[in-house]
């Protein structure tokens, strides 16, 4: 799937540019970029710099007291795990084995393929940021972390099937509403666009915030 030759060329180019400039760490606010750099790039080439998502960098800043949230946000919030930051950012080893067909439509893999649905994605850092904000209480949706329901925007769906993408986001919004939360927080620009479209189309009162936005609000002398 896709133009592998072009991908390899871009990977090598980007790595060379970053390493030539002596970059030690690349920090990304885009979940898709983080997943690509941390999971897909190592399959193609080696590099010496560290790859981090902004939520991971924020937790480091908070632990070092370089950022100290001081404005209380007395709200209930729920967090949506982006696919690219969670499941798709889990370490993944290339599967090697055989595939057997049973009754022409059931496939069995030997050895079994490992599902990327564990606890190895970036699940805790965003939650740690939320928990460091005074007054802000985190309530989890029924499906969260490795089992979180997709917002519907990824994989080209938002571009190819926009109506279906928003339909999916509306379902996720319903899950968020069931928690009683007033704020919906996530950490992916694709999720942001699609979930906000769902909020707008349903005239919902829930407010969406990126993890960086809600942290910023807790550093400012103004209300949410």
N, C-alpha and C positions, 0 to 999 in steps of 0.2 A: 504494500500500500504506500502511495506517495512517491515522491522523487527522492530516492535515497542518495543519489549522487550529489544532488544540490544540497541536501541536508549535511552530508559529510563535508562538503566544501565550506559551508557556512560555519559549521562547528569548528573546523580547523582555523578558519579566518578569525572568528571571535576569540578563540583561545589565544592565538598568536598576538592579537591586538592587546588583550588584557595582560598577558604575561610580559609583553614587551614594555609595558608601562609600569611594571612592578606591582600590579594589583595583588593584594593579599586576601581580600575578601570582597565578594560581590553580594550585595543585599538587594533583594527583589520584592516589590510589592505585588507583583502579578503571580498568582498561584500557578498558572500555566507555564510561565517562564521558569519558575522555581523547579517545577517538576521536570521540565525539559533539561535544564542544566544539571540537576542533581541525579536524575535517573537515566536519561537518554544520552547525554554527552559522554559519560564514562564508558559507554558501549563503543564509542567511536574513537576517542582519543584520551590521553592522560593530561591532567593539568594540576598545577600546584596551589591554586587559590581556593579559598573556602567559599562555599555557596550557602547563603542564609536567606530565609524569608524575613520580612520586616517584623513579624510577630516574635521570631526568635531573637532578633536584635533588640527589640523592645524589652523582652524579659531580661536580657543581659544588662541593659541600661537601668532597669528598675532595681535589679539586685545590687548593682554597683552604686545605687542612689544618685545616678547621674540624671535621672528623671524622677521627680517626686510628685505624683498626683495629689493635689490639695483641695480641689473643688469637688464637693460631694454631689453625686448624681443619684438622687433618691428615686430610682426606677427599677423595674423588673426587666431583665434582658434575657434573650435567648440567643444562642450562637448556632449559625448554620455552617457546617463543615464543607468547604469546597471539595469537589472530587479530586481536583489536581493537587490540592494541598494535603489531602488525606490519603485515600486509596492509591492514587496515581503517583504519590511521592514515596511510597513504601519501597524499600530496597527490593529489586527484582532480578532474579537470576534467570537466564535464558533456559527454558525447559527443553530437555532432550529426551525423546522416548518414542513410543509408537501409539497410533490412534486406531482403535478398532471400532467398526460399525456394527451395531446390533439392531436387527429389524429395519435396516436401511436408514433409520432416523435418530437412533441413539448412539452417541459417541462415548467411548470409554478410553481414557488415556492411561498408559502404563509407562512409568509411574504416574500417579495422579498429579495434575497441575496444581501448584500452590496458588490459592486465591489471595489476591492482595486486599485483604479485608481484616487485617489485624490491628495492632496498636503501634505500628512502626512509622506511620505518617506523622505529619505535623499537627497533632491534635491538642496537646497540652499548652504550648506557648500562648495561643490566643486566649485560652481560658485563664491562664495565669495573669495575663494583662488585665482582663476584665475583673478578676478577683482583687487586683491591686488598686482599683478605682473606688474611692470612698463612697459608700451608699449604694453602689450598683450591685444588685443581686442577680446571680446567674441561675436560670431555670432551664433544664435540658428538655429538648424535644424527645419524643418517644424513640425516634430513629436518629441516632447521633454517632459521631466519630466514624468508625469503619463501616457502620451500617446506615449512615446518613443518606437521605433521599436526595437525588440530584436535583438541582434547581431547574434544569432543562436547557441551559444555554450552551453547554460544551459540545465538542465534537462536530461543530458546524451546524448544529440544530437551529440555533438562533438565526443564522443567516438563511438556511434552506427552508426551515419550517417555523417561522416566527410565531404563528398562532399556537402551534403545539408546544413551543417553548414556554410561552406565557401560561398556557393551560397547566403545564407541569409546575411552573412557579406558583400558580394559584393554589395548587394542592399542597405545596410546601408551606405556603403562607398560612393555610388552614391549620397545619401542624403547629406552626409557631403560635397562632392565636390560642390554641388549646392550652398552652402553658400559662396563659394569663399575662404574658410579657407585653410590655409597652414598646420595647426597642428590639429590633432584629439586627444582629451584628454578624458580619462575615469578613472575609479577607481575600476577595477575588473580584476583579473588575467585571468579569462576565456575570458572576452571581449578582453583583451590585446592579447592573443594568437590567437583568431579567427580573429579579425580585422587586425592584422599584417599579418596573412596568406592571407587575401584578398588583402591587399596592395601589398604583394610580388607577388602573382599570377597575378595581373593586371599590375605589373610594375609601380605602381602609385608613384608620387612624394610626396604625403602627408606623413608626419611623425606622428607616434603615440607616445604619452607620457602618462604615468600614472600621476595622479594628484601630487603624491609625487615627481616624476622625474622632472616635469616642475617647481615645487616650488624649488627643489634643484638647478636647472639650474639658477634660478633667484638669488640664494645666492652665485653663483660662478662667478669668473671673466673669463668667457669664453662664446663664442657665441653658439646659437642654430642653 
